[in-house]
Amino acid sequence: MSRVVLIFAPHPDDETLACGGTITKKARQGEDIHVVFLTDGRNSHLHTLGISTDPSPQELAPIRKQEAREAAKILGIKPDNLVFLDIAYGGLGLKNKVAEGKVRQILLGLRPDEVYYPDEADSHRTHRAACDVVEAALKTVDFFPQRYRYIVWANEAGYRGEKARQTEVDITETLHLKKQAINEYRSQVTLFSKKQGRPVLTDSFLAGFLDNHERFIC
């Protein structure tokens, strides 16, 4: 029976940025990969660039969902293994009992061997909220998957304090697919709107995810 791996992404693209190479590596090994997207990412342009039209948040939500599906194909994730909770971007607050309940149901349904989710040291508040929700749900289940936490929005102090608990995955053989999957998130990595002077995710930011290793806290 194949191992079950469950990745929680606060927004569509976090699963690829933090775990894309690892996902593809595990998929090639026959492991059963599932991804849960907690929020719909609709406010990325509004919060990052102050853009509220062309695209509007309402227009952006389904775009980001489709981008996630296309990225998943490249990474080797089955379409039926994607779950979208569709929480509005910014709506995943700390102590979110509705989200916690949904996460608990998913955990109990899949009973994963490994769970990947954001670390509490991530500087993005939605990522910290995702950590809180997932860990609260994990406390309520009757099994103990291996936990791997990741940081997307790096807080240098966060990683310095966790050195002893870090593990690295060599993704040399799958890095090219991770790059292709990142590029499917066109709304985030290109000048998607005529109003943009820069992408939501800049080249300098993306460079941090394009080396031959992915790092997790366990």
N, C-alpha and C positions, 0 to 999 in steps of 0.2 A: 504494500500500500504506500502510495507516494506521500511525502511530507507536505503538510499544508503551511503556507507562508502567507501572512496577512499584513498588508501595509496600510497604514492610515495616513492620508494626505490632507492637511488643512485646506489647501487649495489645489485645483488642477494645475499641475506642473511640479509640485513638491515631491511626488513619488519618483519622477524622472530625475530631477536635480539631485536628490539625496541618495536614491537607491537604484537608478536606472541600470547601471552596469551589473549590480548584484541581482536584480530581478531577472535580467536576461540570462545571466550565468546559471541561476537556479532553474529557470524555465528549461534551459537546454539539458539540465540534469534530470528532468522529468518531475520536478517538484510542482505542486499545485499552487499557483500564485493568485491571490485575491487582493484587490485594492478598494478601499473605501475612501471616497472623496467627501469630506465633511461639509465644506461650504462650496458655493457655486462660483466664487471668484468674481462676481459681477462688478465689484467696485474697484478693481485694480487700477483702472485709468483715472477714476475720480480721486481716489486716495493718494495715488502716486504722482499724478500729473495735473490734477484739477480739471480733467476732461469729463464732462457729463453728457455730451451729445456726440454722435458720430465717432464711436458708438456710445449709446446710452447704457447704463447698467443693465437695463432689461434686455437690450440687444446683445450685450456681451455674455450674459449667462449661458445661453445655448451654444454660443460660439466656443466658449471655453470647454464645455462638455464634449463637443465634437472633437476638439483638439485632443482632449484626454483619450478619447476612443482611438484616434489615429495613432497617437503615441503608444498606446497599449499594444496595438497590432505589431508595431516595430519591436517592442520589447518582448513579445511572445506571450502576452496575457490573453486568455480567452475572453471574448466579449461578454459572456455571461458571468464572468468573475469580477465585473466592475459594479460597484454600488455607489450611487450618488444620493447622498442624504439631502442635498439641495437646501441646506441652511444658507440664508443670505449672508454674503461676505460681511463680516463684522458682527454677525448674530451669534457667534459661538463664544458666549461669555463663560467666565469661570463658574463652576458649579451648575452647569447647564444639565438639568436632570432629564430633559427630553432627549438630548443627544446621548447622554450617558445610558439611558434605557435602550436606545437603538443600538449603540455599540455593544452593550451587554448581549442583546439578542443575536447579533452577528457573531460574537465570540462563542456563544453557546451553540450556535448552528454549525460553525466550522470547526471548533475546537482545534485551533491552529497549533502547530509545533513551535512556530516563531512569530513574533509580532514586532513590527517596526512602526515607530511613531516619533513625533518631535520630542526633543529634550526640553526640560524646564528652563535651561539656560539660553534657549533661542531668544533673540531680541524682539521678535515679532509677537505681539500680544495674542494673536489668533493661534499661533503655534504653541504658545505657553498654555492657552486655554485647551487646545487639542490634547496636550500632554495631561492636563488635569482630568479631562473627560475620560481618556483611555485608561489612565491609571485607576481612576475611581471605579470604572467598570471591571477592570481586571481583579480588583479586590473582592468582587461579588461572585466570581465564578469558581468552580470546584476543580480547576486544573491549573497548571503552572507552565505556560509557554515560556520559551527563552525570549527575553526582551532585548531589543536593540533600538536605541534612541539616536536620533540624528539632529544636526543643527544645519539649517539653511541660511538663516540670517544670523551670521556669526557675531557672537559677543566674545572677544578674545579671552576675557577672564573666564568665560564658561569652559572653553576647551582647556585652558591652562590648568584649571582646577580638576579636570577629569582625566589627565594623562594616564594615570595608573589603570583606568578602567576602559581604555579605548581598544578597539580591535579594528583591523584593516582588512578589506577584501580587495584582492588584486583583480582589476577589471580590464586588464590590458587587451584581452581577446574580445571583449564586448563593448569597449569604449566607442567604437565607430557607430554602433547601433544606438548607444546612449546619445551621441551627438545628433543622429538623425531624429530620434524621438524628441529631443529638446527643440529642434527646428520645426516640429509640428505645432508647437505653441507659438504660432505666428503673431497672435495678439500680444504676446509678451516680449518677443525677441526681435520684432521688426517695427518699422514706423507704420503702424496699423491704421492710424487716423491721420488725416491731413493736418490736424492741429498739433501733432507730436513733433517735438524737436529732438527727442531721443526715445529709444524703446523703454518699456517698463523695466525690463531686465537688461542692463548694459553689458557690453562685451567684457568689461573689467570684472563685473560681478560673476558672469557665467564662467570666466576663466578658472575660478576656484573650484568648479565642478568637472573640469575636463582633464584631470590628471589620471594616472593609471590606478588609483586607489580610491575607494570609498571608505569613510571612517564612521564608526558607530561607537556609542557608549553602551556598555553592557554591565 
